């Protein structure tokens, strides 16, 4: 089969993953996952991993690429992976952010770790630019894939695929409108005219609508802001009614003393929302000083840095602003402060004070967003914004159904809360000892090794050196006399006691070795490494920088810090002074021991993942805060219908979702009732996918024609404005095989080539223009009439366009009626070259346009040219 589409995800609105087979090559369209990291969801994908020839990614979030690190780390996948460069960098941060948000309050996921995410995104993904074609060759076929701007997120793209004469578009989660930093969907490539006026897309793969059947309040995403009195200067930054209501209700909640919580995806809504609030807070100084903007995200600073360095992927408005205003980056946010954890946020800005909090996890299923919701939902003054439509079964979707659609004021929920606590010291020490025994690591050195090194550690390392085992075993080291000091050359010397004869023999054969080569030990957590214990001798100095001798140092310690004299200048109480110095020295040693012990613990925590105790508790949550919904920039019913009508595909494949059946009925009824002025327009076939793969036979429109060796050199091609090459051909078939049509020269043309004079000389008659129709249906006068009625006329004066009888003074025989524009200014109709008695031998009709040079004549000619190509 030419086209096969196998859905892996059962709900494209929750996560997206599907397999496309086009012309015998297999492509994985996205590799998304949910925040639950459920491995069972990926079970249908595992048997097809060895068949993949290419993996394409469209967006940088968990919905579109969350399962990619798991697939590449657990299974052998060798095919290339392509996406845009921002999707590669922001997708890496999205996966890491999801892992860290999960580990804050519950057990770590076994799907993959942070190191695997970094390794895969740095080494396996091939970044592309917009409009850069990537080709793969397999099984004797070549597949070309190319990304184009989708307009929803930074670096998001829709993909076009070409394999021979077959073509397909994969477009999901796009935005057709211009945003604050993106220009929206690029429509030029979707139009069939870019691929040749007579060639249409075979299949368009897209996702169903998220809102069929939902009575959500419209926020005016397409309308400009209303010209009303603004309570704050910040309202002047709003560009649409949606942004105006967004700022209005947020500022109202802040002035009532409430906190506003806005959970959003770390790589999706966040840049757009941050730019909106940054512009609003810059206009109103009272908002900037009274109500802080905070972004709670473990990867927030890194995401912002990646966005700042991707100006070439942003819209023209951002580029013009950056070029006109020197050193003023649009994402240099002055009023937004980023916090890594909830504890840091509460320490800087208590939750009882009004503020705007941007957090991750828009579904409220985990992370800091869910914890913040538990702490803020009971206060009626607080406000929660729900951005977009969340998937079914999530907390955000329950709140949307109850408070936005159901218009509830307060409701109780029984929810699950994950609590993570640290282990006690005894259990933590036992855990670390078990881990060290499992990894066969050497025990960590005691914390008092800052000034000396144990001889047992030296011997344990020296025993591993080949050729020196016997010498080290016979050595007897006096640990009481062992003292490591650095001389001027920073060498370490060790005093050892050996037998007299053995010492005399060694003194003649080899010099005394320095401990630099043998006193090596393994650092904690690195059993295969060897390092040298280094001790830096630091001397005390006074406030002027002069070094103090030991006697001066003892006197300085005994000095009265509140006066300028020593506490005991006469030396009467030397014993008391010495005792005080010993106590201070002992206290310093104890402090050093505590610091060393803490450093030892921290080193173990860095090497091993610190164990935490996780508890799952049932909690009754009383929601009394205000809940508002803000529609996202996804396609509406009107947008999707117009987009598919512009693309003019033969088939539309809707990915499986709960709203797939409703979207299918909407599209079919729209195409059935829509009337197009183009006669060549044929409504596409809409297919709603289920668990079964979609199979379509795609037959190319190219005819199997072969030119003879005599005819091919005689062809002269002309190039049109759309870079299409057209040639006139006068030929006749030379073979009788129906499977292959071969065209050869006519007899007159052959005689002309041989030098025999001919009247035609191989040229077409110049009695009129030769047109090639662009559509499958013939040209009709009714279609041209609709185009004339829809045309734009100068001065707004639309002429009278009607069917009338042909003029009586015409020299040619018109049809029964002609199409006239204006009062005898232009006429269109069918004529025949001549009348014959035998109707079967009548010449084919010709379309004639006649009139005076005026606006009506030229508009009618343009309508004719629009439906055909002149040869």
Secondary structure, DSSP 8 states (H G I E B T S, - for coil): --EEEEE--S-TTT---EEEEETTEEEEE-----TT--GGGGHHHHTTGGG-SEEE---SSHHHHTTHHHHHHHS---SEEEEEHHHHHHHHHHHHHHHHHHHHHS---SS--HHHHHHHHHHTEEEE-TT-EEEEEETTEEEEEEEEE-SSSTT-EEEEEEETTEEEEE--S---S--SS------TTTSGGGG-TT---SEEEE---S-TT-------SSS-------SSGGGGG--SHHHHHHHHHHHHHHHTT--EEEE--TTTTHHHHHHHHHHHHHH-HHHHHHS-EEEE-TTHHHHHHHHHT-GGGS-HHHHHHHHHSTT--TT--SSEEEESSHHHHHHHS-TTS--EEEES-TT-SSHHHHHHHHHHTT-TT-EEEEES---TTSHHHHHIIIIIIS--S-EEEEEEEEEEEE--HHHHHHHHHHHHHHTT------TTTTS---HHHHHHHHTTSTT-HHHHHH-B--TTT----B-TT--B----B--HHHHHHHHHHS----HHHH-EE--TT-TT--EE--------B-TTS-B--HHHHHHHHTB-TTSSSBTTTT-TTHHHHHHHHHHHHHHHHHHHHHHHHHHHHHHHHHHS---EEEEEEEEEEEE-SEEEEE--S---HHHHHHHHHHHT-SEEEE---TTHHHHHHHHHHHHHH---S-TT----EEEE--SS-EEE--------EEE-HHHHTT--EEE-TTS-EEE---EEE----TTSEEEEE-HHHHHHHTT---SSTT----SS--EEESSSS---HHHHHHHHHHS--GGG----EEEE---TT-SS-B-S-EEEETTTTEEEEEE-S---SSGGG----EEEEEE-SSHHHHHHHHHHHHTEEE-
